[in-house]
Amino acid sequence: MRRYSCKSLFLLVLRVFKSKKALALPATFLILFVSTLGLISVTYYFAVEKVNARSQSLKVSTAKQDFLAVDDCVLAVAWQPGSVRTLELGDSGGKLCVEPSRGTLFIRVTGGQDINQTVFAQTVGYVVYQLPYSESPDTGLYLKGDSRSIVNQSGSLLSQVSIQHGVEHPELLLRYRPLVSSIASGAGGSLPVNVVRIYVVNLNSSENIALYGRIPLKISCYSNKIITTTYTVSYKLTCLTVNSFLDESSGQVTVPISSSEGGAVINVEVVESNVKIERCLR
C-alpha cells in the first residue's frame, strides 16, 4: 500500500481545493449572467408595455378629437343647403363606420283629448369609430351632449358624442337627437296660434363606410324639409308633450301652449336637415 508523507498529503489537498475554486468561479459568473439577463428582460418587457399603453392612450385621444371635428362639420353645414365641409380623419388604429340605415327615430306628439300622433318615423343614421384596445376607455362618458334622447331649445345640443361598449372594443358613437322649441305666434281668428318646431338632423343619405387608416371625408347639407301638422282643439290646453324613441332610449319634452276657453291652434313643424357624409375623392 502506497504511503504519503505529510508534505505530499498537504500538496494533494491543496491541489484538490484549487481545482474546486477553479470550477466555482465560472459557475458563479454564469449564475450572475443569467440573473442579469433575466432582470434586463423583465425591465424591457415592462418598459415596452408602458410605451404601448401610452401609445394607445394617445391614439384614443386623437380619435376623440377627430370625432368631435366630424360633429363640428355636421353642425356647420346643417340647415344650410349647398354648404360643404371636408376633413381627414387620422389613423388612430381603429375603424370608422358610417351607418346610414341604423338609428331608428320615432317622434310622437300627445296632448289633451285629441292629439296623439306619430309625426316622424324613419332611420336617421349614426357614425361609429371602433377604438383600439385601451385599459381605460371611459365607457359611458359623453364627450358632447348627454343621455337624453330629446331636448328643448334652452341651451341644449342636438349632438350626442359618447363612448359605448362595442362588440370587441369600446366605440365612439355620434348621433343626433331631436330638439324642440315652441312660440305663441298670435291669433288665428278667435283662437291663439302656437308653433311647435322639432329639429332633426338626418344622416340616412350618407355613404355606407367601414374603413381603417386615414380617411378623407366630405360632409354636405343637400336639403332641408319641413312637415307641418295642424291641430285645432276646442278646449283649453296648457301643454303639449313631444315623445322621442331613438333606438333603445326614449324621452319626452313638454312645451307650454297658449289657449283660450274656446281652444287653440297648434302647428307642429318637423324641420329636417339632410346631411350627407361620404368619402372625399381627390
C-alpha positions in Angstrom: 0.0 0.0 0.0 1.2 3.5 -1.0 2.1 5.8 1.8 2.1 9.6 1.7 4.2 11.9 3.7 2.6 14.8 5.5 4.0 17.2 2.9 2.7 15.1 0.0 -0.7 14.9 1.6 -0.8 18.6 2.1 0.1 19.3 -1.5 -2.6 16.8 -2.7 -5.3 18.5 -0.6 -4.2 21.9 -1.9 -4.5 20.8 -5.5 -8.0 19.5 -4.9 -9.0 22.7 -3.2 -7.6 24.8 -6.0 -9.4 22.7 -8.6 -12.8 23.3 -6.9 -12.3 27.0 -6.8 -11.4 26.9 -10.5 -14.7 25.2 -11.2 -16.7 27.5 -8.8 -15.5 30.7 -10.5 -17.1 30.2 -14.0 -20.2 28.8 -12.4 -20.6 32.0 -10.3 -20.2 34.1 -13.4 -22.8 32.0 -15.2 -25.3 32.5 -12.4 -24.7 36.2 -12.4 -25.0 36.4 -16.2 -28.4 34.6 -16.2 -29.7 36.7 -13.3 -28.7 39.9 -15.0 -30.2 38.8 -18.3 -33.5 37.9 -16.6 -33.6 41.3 -14.9 -32.9 43.1 -18.2 -35.7 41.1 -19.9 -38.3 41.9 -17.3 -37.3 45.6 -17.2 -37.5 45.7 -21.0 -40.9 44.0 -21.1 -42.4 46.5 -18.6 -40.9 49.4 -20.5 -42.4 48.2 -23.8 -45.8 47.7 -22.1 -45.7 51.2 -20.7 -44.7 52.7 -24.1 -47.5 50.7 -25.8 -50.1 51.8 -23.2 -49.1 55.5 -23.7 -49.2 55.0 -27.5 -52.7 53.5 -27.2 -53.9 56.3 -24.9 -52.6 58.9 -27.4 -54.4 57.1 -30.3 -57.7 57.1 -28.3 -57.3 60.8 -27.5 -56.6 61.6 -31.2 -59.7 59.6 -32.2 -61.8 61.6 -29.8 -60.6 64.9 -31.2 -61.2 63.7 -34.8 -64.7 62.6 -33.9 -65.6 65.9 -32.3 -64.3 67.6 -35.5 -66.8 65.5 -37.5 -69.6 66.7 -35.3 -68.4 70.3 -35.7 -68.6 69.9 -39.5 -72.0 68.4 -39.5 -73.4 71.2 -37.3 -71.6 73.8 -39.5 -73.4 72.6 -42.7 -76.8 71.7 -41.2 -79.8 73.9 -42.1 -77.7 75.4 -45.0 -78.4 73.5 -48.2 -75.4 73.5 -50.6 -72.8 74.1 -47.8 -69.8 71.6 -47.7 -67.0 70.9 -45.3 -64.1 68.5 -45.7 -61.7 66.9 -43.2 -59.4 64.0 -42.9 -59.6 61.5 -40.0 -56.2 60.4 -38.8 -55.2 56.8 -38.4 -55.8 56.1 -34.7 -55.7 52.4 -35.1 -59.5 51.9 -35.2 -62.2 51.5 -37.8 -64.7 54.2 -39.0 -68.2 53.0 -39.7 -70.9 55.3 -41.1 -74.2 53.6 -40.7 -76.9 55.5 -42.6 -79.6 52.7 -42.2 -79.3 52.5 -38.4 -80.7 54.6 -35.7 -84.5 54.5 -35.9 -86.2 57.6 -34.6 -89.9 57.9 -33.8 -91.4 61.2 -32.7 -94.9 61.3 -31.3 -96.9 64.3 -30.0 -99.6 64.0 -27.4 -101.9 66.5 -25.6 -105.4 66.8 -24.4 -108.2 64.5 -25.7 -107.5 64.7 -29.4 -103.7 64.8 -30.0 -101.9 61.5 -30.2 -99.9 61.1 -33.4 -96.6 60.0 -34.8 -95.2 62.9 -36.8 -91.8 61.3 -37.7 -90.7 57.7 -38.2 -87.5 56.7 -40.1 -83.9 55.9 -39.7 -81.6 58.9 -39.1 -78.2 57.1 -39.2 -75.1 57.5 -37.0 -71.3 57.3 -37.0 -69.2 54.9 -35.1 -65.4 54.7 -34.5 -64.3 51.3 -33.2 -61.4 52.3 -30.8 -58.2 50.3 -30.5 -57.7 48.4 -27.2 -57.3 50.7 -24.2 -57.2 49.8 -20.5 -59.3 52.9 -19.5 -61.6 53.8 -22.4 -64.0 55.8 -20.2 -67.0 53.8 -21.3 -70.3 55.6 -20.7 -68.7 59.0 -20.9 -70.4 61.7 -23.0 -67.8 63.9 -24.8 -70.7 66.1 -26.0 -74.3 66.2 -25.0 -75.9 63.8 -22.5 -78.0 60.7 -22.4 -81.4 62.3 -23.1 -83.0 61.2 -26.4 -84.8 64.6 -26.9 -84.1 68.1 -25.6 -85.6 71.5 -25.6 -84.1 74.6 -27.0 -82.8 76.2 -23.8 -79.1 75.7 -24.1 -79.2 72.1 -25.2 -77.3 70.4 -28.0 -78.5 68.1 -30.8 -75.3 66.2 -30.7 -74.6 63.0 -28.7 -70.9 62.0 -28.7 -70.3 59.2 -26.3 -68.1 56.2 -25.6 -70.1 53.0 -25.7 -69.4 49.2 -25.3 -68.7 47.6 -28.6 -68.6 44.0 -29.8 -64.9 43.7 -29.1 -63.6 47.1 -28.0 -65.2 50.4 -26.9 -66.6 52.6 -29.6 -67.1 56.3 -30.2 -70.7 57.0 -31.2 -72.0 60.1 -32.9 -75.7 60.7 -33.4 -78.3 63.5 -33.3 -81.4 63.7 -31.2 -84.5 65.9 -31.8 -84.5 69.5 -30.4 -87.9 71.1 -29.6 -88.9 74.8 -29.4 -92.3 76.5 -29.1 -93.7 80.0 -29.6 -97.1 81.6 -29.5 -97.4 83.3 -32.8 -100.6 85.3 -32.3 -104.2 84.6 -33.0 -105.9 82.8 -35.9 -109.4 84.2 -35.9 -110.5 83.9 -32.3 -108.1 81.2 -31.3 -104.4 81.6 -30.2 -101.9 80.1 -32.6 -98.9 78.1 -31.4 -95.9 76.8 -33.4 -94.0 73.8 -32.0 -90.8 73.1 -34.0 -88.9 69.8 -33.8 -85.5 70.0 -35.4 -84.0 66.7 -36.7 -80.5 66.2 -38.3 -80.8 63.2 -40.6 -77.7 61.3 -41.8 -79.6 58.5 -43.6 -78.4 59.6 -47.1 -74.8 59.2 -46.1 -72.4 56.7 -47.8 -72.1 53.4 -46.0 -68.4 53.4 -44.9 -66.3 50.8 -43.0 -62.6 51.7 -43.3 -59.4 51.7 -41.4 -56.5 54.2 -41.7 -56.6 57.8 -42.8 -59.9 58.7 -44.2 -60.8 62.0 -46.1 -64.4 62.9 -45.6 -66.8 65.3 -47.3 -69.8 66.5 -45.3 -72.6 68.4 -47.0 -76.1 69.6 -46.5 -78.2 68.9 -49.6 -81.7 69.8 -48.4 -84.0 70.9 -45.7 -87.6 69.8 -45.3 -90.5 71.0 -43.2 -93.5 68.8 -42.5 -96.4 70.6 -40.8 -99.3 69.0 -39.0 -102.0 71.3 -37.7 -104.2 70.6 -34.7 -107.3 72.6 -33.7 -108.7 71.9 -30.3 -111.9 73.3 -28.9 -111.0 73.3 -25.2 -108.3 75.0 -23.1 -105.0 73.2 -23.5 -101.9 74.2 -21.4 -99.2 72.0 -22.7 -98.1 69.6 -25.5 -95.8 66.6 -25.0 -93.2 65.6 -27.6 -92.1 62.0 -27.2 -88.9 60.6 -28.8 -87.9 57.0 -29.2 -84.3 56.7 -30.5 -83.2 53.0 -30.8 -83.5 51.7 -27.2 -83.7 55.1 -25.5 -86.8 57.2 -25.0 -87.6 60.6 -23.5 -90.1 63.5 -23.7 -90.2 67.2 -23.6 -93.3 69.2 -22.5 -93.8 72.6 -24.1 -96.4 75.3 -23.0 -99.4 76.0 -25.2 -101.3 79.3 -25.2 -105.0 78.8 -25.5 -108.3 80.4 -24.6 -111.5 78.8 -23.2 -112.6 78.2 -26.8 -109.4 76.3 -27.6 -106.2 76.8 -29.7 -104.5 76.2 -33.0 -101.2 74.2 -32.8 -98.9 73.9 -35.8 -96.3 71.1 -35.2 -93.4 71.5 -37.6 -90.8 68.8 -38.1 -87.8 70.7 -39.6 -85.4 68.1 -41.1 -81.9 68.8 -42.3 -80.5 66.1 -44.5 -76.7 65.9 -44.1 -74.6 63.5 -46.1 -71.2 62.1 -45.0 -69.1 60.5 -47.7 -65.5 59.8 -48.7 -63.8 62.7 -50.3 -62.4 61.6 -53.6 -59.4 63.7 -54.5 
